[in-house]
Amino acid sequence: MEQSSDLPHQAMIDSTDSIIELLDLSKQQRNLLLLRPLFQLELNKHSIGTESDGPQPLFKHIDTHYLVLTALDLMMEGTTIQMGSTSKELLDRLKQVAKAMKPSLKEVQAHRVAEVILDTLDNKSNSYREFVFDYFHGAARETKTINFRLVSYEPDLEDVYRYRPTAEGYLVYLGMLDLAPEDAQEMMEKMLDLLVQRGRFDAALEFAKRARTLSLEYRQFIRDRLMQAFRAPGSVNWTKEVAPKLQDARTHVVARQVEDQRMTEAVRGALLSAEESKTRQDLAKLLKTLEGASLIRSNLVSDITVAPDKFLHAQRALFRARSPSGLPDLETRLLPDLLKLSNSVLTERADDAICGMYPAKWPKVYGLNAIFGLLLERRIEVVESDDDGGELEPFVPPLEQFAPALINDVQAWVTNKFKVPCTYSVDELLVIAEAEGFNRIKQRCLVLMMFRSFSQAETLFPYMRAEAEGRFERDIAEGSNLHFSPIEGNKL
């Protein structure tokens, strides 16, 4: 009887365990795991070094956390001018910081410290793969895996390899706040205002430097997408991927320019009223930092403005080996993945890998001038033999549709119209021409001349840029409505 009485009690315990709710701590766990490479380096730093480094460990009195965050800050600063920082730039700066921490370091030792910091961020010990850590997901009641990179090492538009922080790297730099960049920057702007009011100019200077993070992220995003479009035309969806981000960047610039102007005026006012030398120096540095943030946002405005033209230029890159498609770029995606495979797997899949190097569709590009030259080429006259009973009709060249004088008149008329720096479309030119007494032949010559000038290689007006937008319909012709606008820097 006692055994049977224990069974309901055990069942109650089991049912209670089965319905207990576990907290979802995924965000907190992720933030901790992002810092695990930094903690591992700090924990094992005394085991790094050789006998030539001296009796003391190489990393004694070296704060690896400070060096790692310094490296992320340098990479972020590198995005203001380029698309990141080169390894040489990072190593040189990290060597200087390491010597400031430990003046007894030799040049070779300082270089070794800088290399270890950079290799840790890039996960060199694991063949530069992603960091992979397991964690328990409370809501799902299972163990999951997180993959991430703190930095990326990729070529820019000039094929110069540079380091720059990833999204996870920015999160580490912001200090595990787990805030959206917009919220983090708004918080920093408010804190900056409060510090200026309280006279804590040293702390305000640090916050002013960090408050530029979002502008740098927007610039990095735009450059990344343009570089991807240049390397793999057709792989970037402008409407879904780039256009919304550009609109967010415009909104960000407007909001931050107003805030920067207000802060700049406040700091200038404090600078005029300050009397102590140290306070004036701190305020001058803060003012210079705020002006630098405005310069970064001005560069962001420039990136936003030229992004559409650069994207269209990238889409015209039809000379590439493979035609535009949704396939990943070979250089940045497929080839690194192939190098990670073992020799046995790569040997088995060699045929598939080689086929992947071929273009998805062979491009067919014809030279129109060569085709027209071939079609209009006159064949050598063949002497008619006596045995041939057939007749050969002589080649009669087709009559010219427009007289040379008429063509010159129309071209001169169009050139005179293009002297005014504005945009003309085909239908607008036809309306003006008809109003000025052009007959149907001249109007037709005008249309054909405009369509010929759509190609930059065939144009009669090299100082004008032609773009197709919409259609036009008239009694003499119909088709794509070409818009001609002057090219900047070119004059008649």
C-alpha positions as CSV (number, residue, x, y, z in Angstrom):
1,M,0.0,0.0,0.0
2,E,2.9,2.4,0.8
3,Q,4.4,1.8,-2.6
4,S,1.1,2.7,-4.3
5,S,0.8,5.8,-2.2
6,D,4.2,7.1,-3.5
7,L,3.3,6.8,-7.1
8,P,0.8,9.8,-7.3
9,H,3.4,11.9,-5.4
10,Q,6.1,11.0,-7.9
11,A,3.7,11.7,-10.8
12,M,2.9,15.1,-9.3
13,I,6.6,16.0,-9.2
14,D,7.1,14.9,-12.8
15,S,4.1,16.9,-14.0
16,T,5.4,20.0,-12.1
17,D,8.8,19.6,-13.7
18,S,7.3,19.3,-17.2
19,I,5.3,22.5,-17.0
20,I,8.0,24.8,-15.4
21,E,8.7,27.8,-17.6
22,L,12.4,28.5,-18.3
23,L,13.6,32.1,-18.8
24,D,14.6,33.1,-22.3
25,L,18.1,34.5,-21.8
26,S,19.3,34.2,-25.4
27,K,20.2,37.9,-25.8
28,Q,22.2,37.9,-22.5
29,Q,23.9,34.7,-23.4
30,R,24.8,35.9,-26.9
31,N,26.3,39.1,-25.5
32,L,28.4,37.0,-23.1
33,L,29.5,34.6,-25.9
34,L,30.6,37.6,-28.1
35,L,33.1,38.4,-25.4
36,R,34.3,34.9,-24.9
37,P,37.3,35.3,-27.4
38,L,38.4,38.3,-25.4
39,F,38.1,36.5,-22.1
40,Q,40.0,33.5,-23.4
41,L,42.8,35.7,-24.6
42,E,43.0,37.4,-21.2
43,L,42.9,34.1,-19.4
44,N,45.7,32.4,-21.5
45,K,47.8,35.5,-22.2
46,H,50.6,34.4,-19.8
47,S,51.2,31.2,-21.8
48,I,51.8,33.2,-25.0
49,G,55.5,34.0,-25.7
50,T,58.9,32.4,-26.2
51,E,62.1,32.1,-24.2
52,S,63.6,35.0,-26.2
53,D,60.9,37.3,-24.7
54,G,62.8,37.4,-21.4
55,P,62.2,36.1,-17.9
56,Q,58.8,37.6,-17.6
57,P,55.8,36.5,-19.7
58,L,55.3,38.6,-22.8
59,F,51.8,39.8,-21.9
60,K,52.5,40.6,-18.2
61,H,51.2,44.2,-17.5
62,I,49.4,44.1,-20.9
63,D,45.6,44.7,-20.8
64,T,44.3,42.7,-23.7
65,H,40.8,44.0,-23.3
66,Y,42.0,47.5,-23.9
67,L,44.0,46.5,-27.0
68,V,41.1,44.6,-28.5
69,L,38.7,47.5,-28.1
70,T,41.3,49.8,-29.5
71,A,41.6,47.6,-32.5
72,L,37.8,47.7,-33.1
73,D,37.9,51.5,-32.6
74,L,40.7,51.8,-35.2
75,M,38.8,49.7,-37.7
76,M,35.7,51.8,-37.2
77,E,37.7,55.0,-37.7
78,G,39.1,53.5,-40.9
79,T,35.6,53.3,-42.4
80,T,35.4,57.1,-42.4
81,I,37.9,57.4,-45.2
82,Q,38.2,54.0,-46.7
83,M,36.3,50.7,-46.2
84,G,38.3,49.8,-43.1
85,S,41.9,49.6,-42.0
86,T,44.7,47.6,-43.4
87,S,46.6,45.1,-41.3
88,K,49.7,47.3,-41.4
89,E,47.8,50.3,-40.0
90,L,46.4,48.3,-37.2
91,L,49.6,46.6,-36.3
92,D,51.5,49.9,-36.2
93,R,48.9,51.5,-33.9
94,L,48.6,48.5,-31.6
95,K,52.4,48.4,-31.2
96,Q,52.4,52.0,-30.0
97,V,49.6,51.3,-27.5
98,A,51.4,48.2,-26.3
99,K,54.6,50.2,-25.7
100,A,52.7,52.8,-23.8
101,M,51.3,50.1,-21.5
102,K,54.7,48.4,-21.1
103,P,57.7,50.6,-22.1
104,S,60.1,47.7,-21.6
105,L,58.8,46.0,-24.8
106,K,61.2,45.7,-27.7
107,E,60.1,46.4,-31.2
108,V,59.8,42.7,-32.0
109,Q,57.9,42.0,-28.8
110,A,55.4,44.9,-29.4
111,H,54.9,43.6,-32.9
112,R,54.1,40.1,-31.5
113,V,51.6,41.6,-29.1
114,A,49.8,43.4,-31.9
115,E,49.7,40.3,-34.0
116,V,48.2,38.2,-31.2
117,I,45.4,40.9,-30.7
118,L,44.6,41.0,-34.4
119,D,44.8,37.2,-34.8
120,T,42.4,36.8,-31.8
121,L,39.8,39.0,-33.5
122,D,40.1,37.2,-36.8
123,N,40.1,33.7,-35.1
124,K,43.4,32.7,-36.7
125,S,43.8,29.7,-34.3
126,N,40.7,28.1,-36.0
127,S,41.9,28.8,-39.6
128,Y,40.0,32.2,-39.7
129,R,36.6,30.5,-39.4
130,E,33.7,31.8,-37.5
131,F,33.6,31.6,-33.8
132,V,31.3,28.7,-32.8
133,F,29.9,28.4,-29.2
134,D,27.1,26.3,-27.8
135,Y,24.5,27.6,-25.3
136,F,21.3,26.4,-23.7
137,H,18.1,28.0,-25.1
138,G,15.6,28.0,-22.2
139,A,12.5,28.6,-24.2
140,A,13.2,25.8,-26.7
141,R,14.7,23.5,-23.9
142,E,17.6,22.5,-26.1
143,T,21.3,23.4,-26.8
144,K,21.8,25.7,-29.7
145,T,24.9,27.0,-31.5
146,I,25.9,30.6,-32.3
147,N,28.2,31.5,-35.2
148,F,29.7,34.9,-35.5
149,R,32.7,37.0,-36.6
150,L,34.0,40.0,-34.8
151,V,35.8,41.4,-37.9
152,S,35.8,40.9,-41.6
153,Y,38.9,41.0,-43.9
154,E,37.7,41.7,-47.4
155,P,39.0,43.7,-50.4
156,D,37.7,47.1,-51.2
157,L,36.8,48.5,-54.6
158,E,40.6,48.8,-55.4
159,D,41.3,45.2,-54.2
160,V,43.1,46.4,-51.1
161,Y,42.2,44.0,-48.2
162,R,41.0,45.8,-45.1
163,Y,39.7,44.9,-41.7
164,R,36.4,46.3,-40.5
165,P,34.0,45.4,-37.6
166,T,31.0,43.2,-38.2
167,A,27.6,43.8,-36.6
168,E,28.8,41.7,-33.6
169,G,32.0,43.7,-33.5
170,Y,30.0,46.9,-33.2
171,L,28.0,45.3,-30.4
172,V,31.2,44.4,-28.5
173,Y,32.5,47.9,-29.0
174,L,29.2,49.5,-27.7
175,G,29.7,47.5,-24.5
176,M,27.0,44.7,-24.5
177,L,24.2,47.3,-24.5
178,D,22.1,45.2,-27.0
179,L,20.6,48.5,-28.3
180,A,19.8,49.4,-31.8
181,P,22.5,51.7,-33.2
182,E,19.9,54.5,-33.4
183,D,18.9,54.1,-29.7
184,A,22.6,53.9,-28.6
185,Q,23.5,57.0,-30.5
186,E,20.5,58.9,-29.1
187,M,21.5,57.9,-25.6
188,M,25.1,59.1,-26.2
189,E,23.8,62.4,-27.5
190,K,21.8,63.0,-24.4
191,M,24.6,61.9,-22.2
192,L,27.0,64.2,-24.1
193,D,24.6,67.2,-23.5
194,L,24.4,66.4,-19.8
195,L,28.2,66.1,-19.5
196,V,28.8,69.4,-21.1
197,Q,26.3,71.1,-18.8
198,R,28.1,69.6,-15.8
199,G,31.5,70.6,-17.1
200,R,32.9,67.0,-17.4
201,F,34.6,67.7,-20.7
202,D,36.9,64.7,-20.7
203,A,34.1,62.3,-20.4
204,A,32.1,64.3,-23.0
205,L,35.0,64.0,-25.4
206,E,34.9,60.2,-25.2
207,F,31.1,60.1,-25.7
208,A,31.4,62.4,-28.7
209,K,33.8,60.0,-30.3
210,R,31.5,57.1,-29.8
211,A,28.4,58.9,-31.0
212,R,29.6,58.7,-34.6
213,T,29.1,54.9,-34.7
214,L,25.8,54.9,-36.6
215,S,27.0,57.2,-39.4
216,L,30.0,54.9,-39.9
217,E,27.7,51.9,-40.0
218,Y,25.6,53.5,-42.7
219,R,28.7,54.3,-44.8
220,Q,30.0,50.8,-44.4
221,F,26.6,49.3,-45.4
222,I,26.5,51.5,-48.6
223,R,30.0,50.6,-49.6
224,D,29.6,46.9,-48.9
225,R,26.5,46.8,-51.2
226,L,28.2,48.8,-53.9
227,M,31.3,46.5,-53.7
228,Q,29.1,43.4,-54.0
229,A,27.3,45.0,-57.0
230,F,30.6,45.6,-58.7
231,R,31.9,42.1,-58.0
232,A,28.7,40.3,-58.8
233,P,26.3,42.4,-60.9
234,G,22.7,41.4,-60.3
235,S,23.3,40.0,-56.8
236,V,22.1,43.1,-55.1
237,N,18.4,44.0,-55.0
238,W,18.2,47.8,-55.0
239,T,14.5,48.1,-54.1
240,K,14.5,45.7,-51.2
241,E,18.1,45.9,-49.8
242,V,19.5,49.4,-50.5
243,A,16.7,51.9,-51.1
244,P,15.1,51.5,-47.6
245,K,18.6,51.8,-45.9
246,L,19.3,54.9,-47.9
247,Q,16.1,56.5,-46.7
248,D,16.9,55.6,-43.1
249,A,20.4,57.2,-43.6
250,R,18.8,60.4,-44.9
251,T,16.5,60.6,-41.9
252,H,19.5,59.9,-39.6
253,V,21.6,62.7,-41.3
254,V,18.8,65.3,-40.9
255,A,18.3,64.4,-37.2
256,R,21.9,64.3,-36.3
257,Q,22.8,67.5,-38.2
258,V,20.3,69.4,-36.1
259,E,21.6,67.9,-32.9
260,D,25.2,68.5,-33.9
261,Q,24.5,72.1,-34.7
262,R,22.9,72.6,-31.3
263,M,25.8,70.9,-29.5
264,T,28.4,72.9,-31.5
265,E,26.8,76.2,-30.5
266,A,26.6,75.1,-26.9
267,V,30.3,74.1,-26.8
268,R,31.3,77.4,-28.6
269,G,29.4,79.4,-26.0
270,A,31.1,77.5,-23.2
271,L,34.4,78.0,-24.9
272,L,33.9,81.8,-25.0
273,S,33.0,82.0,-21.3
274,A,35.7,79.6,-20.1
275,E,38.8,81.1,-18.4
276,E,40.9,78.1,-17.2
277,S,43.5,76.9,-19.7
278,K,42.7,73.2,-19.1
279,T,38.9,73.8,-19.7
280,R,39.6,75.7,-22.9
281,Q,41.8,72.9,-24.2
282,D,39.1,70.3,-23.4
283,L,36.4,72.3,-25.0
284,A,38.6,72.9,-28.1
285,K,39.1,69.1,-28.5
286,L,35.4,68.5,-28.0
287,L,34.5,71.1,-30.6
288,K,37.0,69.6,-33.1
289,T,35.4,66.1,-32.5
290,L,31.9,67.5,-33.1
291,E,33.1,69.1,-36.3
292,G,34.7,65.8,-37.3
293,A,31.3,64.1,-36.8
294,S,29.7,66.6,-39.0
295,L,32.3,65.9,-41.7
296,I,31.6,62.2,-41.5
297,R,27.9,62.9,-42.0
298,S,28.8,65.1,-45.0
299,N,30.7,62.2,-46.5
300,L,27.6,60.0,-45.7
301,V,25.5,62.5,-47.7
302,S,27.9,62.2,-50.6
303,D,27.7,58.4,-50.4
304,I,23.9,58.5,-50.5
305,T,23.9,60.9,-53.4
306,V,26.3,58.9,-55.7
307,A,25.0,55.5,-54.6
308,P,22.4,55.2,-57.4
309,D,24.8,56.2,-60.2
310,K,27.5,53.9,-58.9
311,F,25.0,51.0,-58.7
312,L,23.9,51.6,-62.3
313,H,27.5,51.7,-63.3
314,A,28.1,48.4,-61.6
315,Q,25.1,46.8,-63.3
316,R,26.6,47.7,-66.7
317,A,29.6,45.5,-66.0
318,L,28.7,43.0,-68.7
319,F,32.3,42.3,-69.5
320,R,32.6,40.0,-66.5
321,A,33.1,36.3,-67.0
322,R,29.6,35.4,-65.9
323,S,26.4,37.2,-66.6
324,P,24.5,39.0,-63.9
325,S,22.7,36.5,-61.7
326,G,21.7,35.7,-58.2
327,L,24.7,33.4,-57.7
328,P,27.2,34.3,-54.9
329,D,30.4,35.9,-55.8
330,L,33.2,33.4,-56.5
331,E,36.0,35.4,-54.9
332,T,34.3,36.3,-51.6
333,R,32.0,33.3,-51.1
334,L,32.7,30.1,-53.0
335,L,36.5,30.1,-53.2
336,P,37.0,30.5,-49.4
337,D,34.5,27.7,-48.7
338,L,36.3,25.5,-51.1
339,L,39.6,26.1,-49.3
340,K,38.0,25.0,-46.0
341,L,37.2,21.5,-47.4
342,S,39.5,18.6,-46.8
343,N,41.5,17.1,-49.7
344,S,39.3,13.9,-49.8
345,V,36.0,15.9,-50.0
346,L,37.5,18.3,-52.6
347,T,38.7,15.4,-54.7
348,E,35.3,13.8,-54.8
349,R,33.6,17.0,-55.7
350,A,36.2,18.3,-58.1
351,D,34.0,18.1,-61.2
352,D,31.2,20.1,-59.5
353,A,33.7,22.7,-58.3
354,I,35.2,23.1,-61.8
355,C,31.7,23.5,-63.3
356,G,31.0,26.2,-60.8
357,M,33.8,28.3,-62.3
358,Y,32.0,28.5,-65.7
359,P,29.6,31.3,-66.3
360,A,25.9,30.5,-65.8
361,K,25.2,31.9,-69.3
362,W,27.8,32.7,-72.0
363,P,27.5,36.4,-72.9
364,K,26.7,37.3,-76.5
365,V,27.9,40.7,-77.4
366,Y,27.9,41.9,-81.0
367,G,29.6,45.0,-82.4
368,L,26.9,46.9,-84.2
369,N,29.5,48.7,-86.3
370,A,31.0,45.4,-87.5
371,I,27.5,44.0,-88.3
372,F,26.5,47.1,-90.3
373,G,29.9,47.1,-92.1
374,L,29.4,43.5,-93.0
375,L,25.9,44.0,-94.3
376,L,26.8,47.0,-96.4
377,E,30.0,45.5,-97.8
378,R,29.9,45.3,-101.5
379,R,31.0,42.0,-102.9
380,I,33.7,41.7,-105.6
381,E,32.1,41.5,-109.0
382,V,32.3,38.0,-110.4
383,V,33.0,37.7,-114.1
384,E,30.1,36.0,-115.7
385,S,31.1,32.8,-117.6
386,D,29.8,32.0,-121.0
387,D,28.4,28.7,-119.8
388,D,26.1,30.3,-117.2
389,G,22.7,31.0,-118.7
390,G,21.6,33.1,-115.7
391,E,21.5,36.8,-115.3
392,L,23.1,39.0,-112.6
393,E,21.5,42.2,-111.8
394,P,23.9,45.0,-110.9
395,F,23.9,46.2,-107.3
396,V,22.1,49.5,-106.9
397,P,22.9,51.3,-103.7
398,P,19.7,52.4,-101.8
399,L,18.9,56.1,-102.1
400,E,19.8,58.2,-99.1
401,Q,16.7,58.9,-97.0
402,F,18.0,62.3,-95.9
403,A,20.1,64.7,-97.8
404,P,23.4,65.8,-96.2
405,A,22.3,69.4,-96.1
406,L,19.1,68.4,-94.3
407,I,21.1,66.4,-91.7
408,N,23.5,69.3,-91.1
409,D,20.6,71.7,-90.6
410,V,18.9,69.3,-88.1
411,Q,22.1,68.7,-86.2
412,A,22.9,72.4,-86.0
413,W,19.4,73.1,-84.7
414,V,19.7,70.4,-82.0
415,T,23.2,71.7,-81.0
416,N,21.8,75.2,-80.7
417,K,19.0,73.9,-78.4
418,F,21.5,71.9,-76.2
419,K,23.5,75.1,-75.5
420,V,20.9,75.8,-72.9
421,P,21.8,73.8,-69.8
422,C,18.6,71.9,-69.2
423,T,17.1,68.5,-70.0
424,Y,15.2,67.8,-73.3
425,S,13.2,64.8,-74.2
426,V,12.4,63.5,-77.7
427,D,8.8,64.4,-77.6
428,E,9.6,67.9,-76.3
429,L,12.1,68.4,-79.2
430,L,9.4,67.3,-81.7
431,V,6.9,69.8,-80.3
432,I,9.4,72.6,-80.5
433,A,10.6,71.5,-84.0
434,E,7.0,71.4,-85.3
435,A,6.3,74.8,-83.9
436,E,9.4,76.2,-85.6
437,G,8.3,74.9,-89.0
438,F,10.0,71.5,-89.3
439,N,8.2,69.3,-91.9
440,R,7.7,65.6,-91.5
441,I,11.0,64.6,-93.1
442,K,13.0,66.9,-90.8
443,Q,11.1,65.6,-87.8
444,R,11.8,62.0,-88.8
445,C,15.5,62.9,-89.2
446,L,15.4,64.5,-85.8
447,V,14.0,61.3,-84.2
448,L,16.5,59.0,-85.9
449,M,19.4,61.3,-84.9
450,M,18.2,61.3,-81.2
451,F,18.0,57.5,-81.1
452,R,21.4,57.2,-82.7
453,S,22.8,59.4,-80.0
454,F,21.5,57.1,-77.3
455,S,24.7,55.1,-77.6
456,Q,27.7,57.0,-76.2
457,A,29.9,55.4,-78.9
458,E,27.6,56.6,-81.8
459,T,26.3,59.9,-80.3
460,L,26.6,63.2,-82.2
461,F,26.4,65.1,-78.9
462,P,29.1,63.7,-76.6
463,Y,28.5,66.4,-74.1
464,M,25.0,65.1,-73.4
465,R,23.9,62.0,-71.4
466,A,20.9,60.1,-72.7
467,E,18.5,58.1,-70.5
468,A,15.3,56.2,-71.4
469,E,12.3,57.0,-69.4
470,G,8.7,56.3,-70.5
471,R,7.4,56.3,-74.1
472,F,6.2,58.8,-76.6
473,E,3.7,58.4,-79.5
474,R,3.3,60.7,-82.5
475,D,2.1,60.3,-86.0
476,I,5.6,60.1,-87.4
477,A,7.2,57.9,-84.8
478,E,6.8,56.2,-81.4
479,G,9.1,54.5,-79.0
480,S,11.1,55.0,-75.8
481,N,11.2,58.6,-74.7
482,L,14.9,59.5,-74.4
483,H,15.9,62.3,-72.1
484,F,19.1,64.3,-72.9
485,S,20.8,66.1,-70.0
486,P,24.2,67.9,-70.0
487,I,27.2,66.0,-68.5
488,E,28.8,67.9,-65.6
489,G,32.2,69.3,-66.5
490,N,31.6,69.1,-70.3
491,K,30.9,72.2,-72.3
492,L,30.0,72.8,-76.0
